[in-house]
């Protein structure tokens, strides 16, 4: 039925609507507290989200941590959770994921996805300008249905003049080395086994995308490092936006991961028809550089009836990646990505 109103009442309604829209945009901008990539946060200052008409996420909801994590209460604090996980680099030190006292907000899905995409693209632009860095890479993957143990890997990454990566395992096949550098015409990766085998057997060359190289990894070495992971995440977010439905995106309270203030996003898909591989993804993005430091992805369960949310996640973890001790100021030279480096003995 057509509606009618007086000019005065219509003008009043339009003015009210305009105020609501303007107020929403102001709150949205203030809530996200954008920081340009590479800019320093003010010491001790944490972004605070304003309570609005948006749904507020439970402040006690926290980001899952590795299976060996222990929960440590934080003294003299309320509504703040501290989760401490063993630092893979040292049995005596820890990496903390600390939830900061701010509210998470559920926004329109496409707007939340769009914001996370803009943040990641900004971070990717900045990271592409970083010539090299070192980091401690932790990965756990489900290969052919079986979840691997958590592998801890020292990693050096070079973005220019050519892409190169050097890895050395700290557990599993301790001492194993992998080197890949696009400057070599054969475009092969070189692998030297750890332990006694590495002493007795020579290094071998493999096709980065061949069956042997991919038998223990979900992604080729050509996509290794933070930037490679970012490109994967960005492609999924672009697909989510293009599809326009079937994905629920939430921004949870900021977390402190590896002593860095991080934005936290959770993406959940409605069905395998929407996303064949992923059911849920949790991503922590460093608020200073806008780069992801942790990504945990979960697949679909064959039978989920009767499982709690935690049991479901435990059974369906498919990818668990994190980057700690990231050092963009490290001094690396061409020899660090050379097969002829005498320290590598390749």
N, C-alpha and C positions, 0 to 999 in steps of 0.2 A: 504494500500500500504506500503511495507517495506520501512523504511527510512534508509539513509546512511549518514555518516559524516566522516571527516578526524580524525586521531588519536588525533591531537592537539585540534580540536574543541570539540571532545567527552570528552577529559580529562578536558578541560575548563568547559564544562557543568557539569560534575560530581563534580568538585571542587566547582562550584557555588552552586550546590544543597546541597553539604555537609555543606557549610557555612550557607545557609539558615536554614537547619535543626538544626545546632548547635546554631545559633542565636535564633531560636524559643524556644529551650529548655531553654536557659539562660533566656529569657524574661518570659517564663512560670514560672520558679522557682522564679524569682525576683518578679513577679506580685502577686503570692500567699503569699509570705512572711511567710512561715510556722513557727509556734512557737510550740515547744514540749509542750504537756499537762502539766500544773502545773508550767511552767516557767513564770516569771514575764516579762511584757512588760516594755521597757524603759519608764520612766516618760515623758509624753508629746509627745512621739514619735508615729506617725501614719504610717502604711505601705502605701507606695505610688506605685500605679500600673503604669507601663510605657506604654505610647501610642505606639501601634504597628499596624501591619496590621490586627489584630483582630478587629472585630466590637466593637466600644465603646458604652456602654449603656448610655442613657441620664442621665446626672448628677442630673437632677431634679426629677428623678423617686425615690419615697420613699416607705418605707414599710408601709402598712396600719396599723392604730392603732385602739383601741377600739372605738365604736360608739360615746362615750361621749368625745372624744379627741377634743382639740382645738389647732389650729395652732398658734404658737407664732413666729413672725419674729425674727431672730437673728441679732443684731446690728453689723455694721462694718464687715460683712462677705458677701461674694458673693459665689454663687453656693453651699450653704450649707443650708439644710432645717432642721428646728427644729420642732418636733411635741411633744406636751406635753399632757400626759394622766393623769387623776386623779389616784393617788396611792390608791389602794383599802384599804390599811392599815390605811390611815389617810386622812381626808378631807382637811387638811392643807398642805400636801406635794404632790409632783408630781413625776412621773416616766417619764423620757425623752427618746425619740428615736431620736437621732441626727445623721444625715447623714454626714459622714466625707468627706472631699474634695478629693476624689480619684475616678478614673474611674472604672466602672464596665466593665467586659469583657465577651464576648460571645466566648467560645471555642468550639471545637468539643464536641458534646453532651456526648459521652462516656467518654472522658477525664475529663470533668467537673463533671460528675456523679461519676467517679472513685475517683477524688480528694475529693469530699464531703464525700464519703464513707470512705476513708482512715482517714480523719480528725475525723469522728464520731467514728470509731473503736479505734483510739488512745485515744479519750476522754473516751470511754467506759472502756478501759483497766485501765485507771487512776482512774475512778470513782468507779470501782469495788473494788479498794484498799482502798476506804474511808469507814470507819466503820459506820459513821452516820453523818447526817446533818439536819438542819432545814431550812425551806423556807416558803414563802407565795405563795400558788398555786392558780392560777386563771383559771377557766375553764368555757367554754360555749359549749354546744353540741346540736346537732339536734337529738332528740329522737322521733322515729316514726313520722317523718315529722315536728315536732315542735321544734323550737329553744328555749332552756332554757335561763333563765336570767343568767347573769354572776355571778358565785359563787366564793366567796373569802374564802379560806380555809388555816388555819394555819396547817402546816404539819411537822411532824418529821419522818425521815426515817432511818432505820437501815439495813445495808447490812450484818453484821455478829455479832455474830456467826450464827444467823438465820435472815431471812428477816422479818422485822416488820415495820409497819407504823401506826402512830396515826394522826388523823385529827380532827380539830375543826372548824366549820363553823362560819364565821364572819358576814354573811348576809343570806338571804333566810331563812332557818330554823335555826336562830341564836342560837348558843350554842350546836347544834347537834355535837355528837362525834362518831367517828368510830375508832375501834382498830382492827388490824389484826397482828398476830405474828405466824410464822410457828412453833414455839417451842411447841405450844399446839397441842396435839394429834388429837383433833377433827377438826383441820384446819378450824374453823369457824371464821367469822368476828363478832364482837360485835358492835351493834349500840345502842346509847342512844339518843333519840330525844331531841330537844332543847325546850326552853320555858317552859310553864306550863306542857305540856305533859311529858317532861323529868323529872319533879319533881314528877309527879303522877304515871308514868308508869315505870316499870323496863326495863333494857336494854334487847335487844333481840339478839339471835344468828341466823346468816344466812349463807347459803352456798354461798361462794364468787362468784360462777358462776351460782347460781340459779336464777330463774325468778324474785324473789323479789329484790335481790341485784342488778340485771342488769336492773331493770325497770327505773333507773335514771342515768345510766352510759353506755357509749359505750365500756368500758374496765373494766375487773375485778380488784378488789383492789390488787390482786396478782401482777399486772403490774404497780402499782402506783409509782410515783416518776420520777425523771429525767432519771434514768437508764432504767426504763420500757418504757418510751417514746423513748429513744434512740434505744432500740431493735426493736421497731416497725418501726422507720424511716430506720434503717439499713436494715431490711428485704425488705422494698420497694425498696431501692437503689440497693440491690443485684438482685432483680427481674428485675429492669430496665436494669441493665448491662447484665443479662442473656438474656433478650429479644432482646436487641440490637437496638431497634427502637421504635418510637411512643412517646418518652419523650424528651422534650426540656428542658435543664437545663441552667440557667443563674446565674452567680455570679454578684450581684449588688454591688454598693459601700458599704463599711463597714458602720455599724450603731452603734451608742452608745445607748444601751438599759440598763436601770437600772444602769447607770454609768459604763457600761462595753463595751469595744470595741468588736463588734461582726461581724463576716462574715455573709453575707446575700446570701442565695440561693433561687431561684425560680424554681420550677419544674412544667411544664405544659404538659398535655397529649393530644394526638391528637383526641381521640374519646373514648366513653364508651367501645368499644371493646378492647381497650388497657388497660384501667383502669376502672373497673366497678363503683367504689366508688368515686375516686378522679379525679377532673378536673385540679386542681392546688393546689400547696402547697408552702408556704412561711416559711422559717426556718431561725432563727437567732442563730448562734453558737458562744458562748463565745470564743474569740481568745486566751485567756489565758489557759483555761482548755479543750478547744475543746468539750464543751458540749452544747446542745441546750437549750436556755432559752426561746424561743418563737416558736410556731408552729401554723400556721393558715392553715386550709385545706378547700377546696371548692369542692362541688360535681357538678353534671350536672343539668342543668335547663331543665324542660320539654319544655319550650318555651322561647328561648333567643332572638328571632327576635325583633329588635327595642330597646333592652336594651343597655345602655352604659356599659363600663367595670366595673365601680363602682357599678351600679345597679345590674349587673350580680353577682358580688361578694357578695353584700348585701343579695341577694335572695338565694344564694347557700352556704353560710357559714355553714359548718357541724361540724367543730371542731376548737376551739380557746383555746389554752393552753399557759400559761406563768408561769415562776418561777422567783420571785423577792426576794430580801433580802436573798439570799442563804448564809448560814453560815456553812462552813465546820469545823470551830474551836469551835462550840458550845459544851458544856459539857453535854452529855446525858448518862444516866445510864440505866440498865436493867429495872428499875421501870418505866421509861418513856414509855415502851412498854408492860407493865403488866396490866392485867385486875384487879389486886388487888391494883392498885395505888389509894390511898384514895382521891386524887384530882379529879379523873375521876368519882368517885361514880358510878361505873358500877356494 
